[in-house]
């Protein structure tokens, strides 16, 4: 295995992690901002007020985007498991080098 392969593989994993976490993080950010603006305008300074809307909205996003997220994760895992023997052979010098890590 070359250094470039390992770096590309790690980059692919980081892209997958960011892709899978982006919907929940984005909704949490927007809901937190809206609740903060509401708290600032009404001068309600209850610290626990942000948690309930965030939990509800993130749960809804997870329920809606869950099948897509699971599909992406299973696709990536299947790609890794099917190409793992090729990568091992390439690392041992038994196959042609330059195999590409999974691309999303």
PEGI-V661023 format. One record per helix or strand of 2 or more residues. SS is the DSSP state (@ for helix, = for strand). FROM is the first residue (numbers start at 1). TO is the last residue. If there is no record, write none. Layout:
BEGIN
SS,FROM,TO ; SS,FROM,TO
END
This chain:
BEGIN
@,3,42 ; @,49,91
END
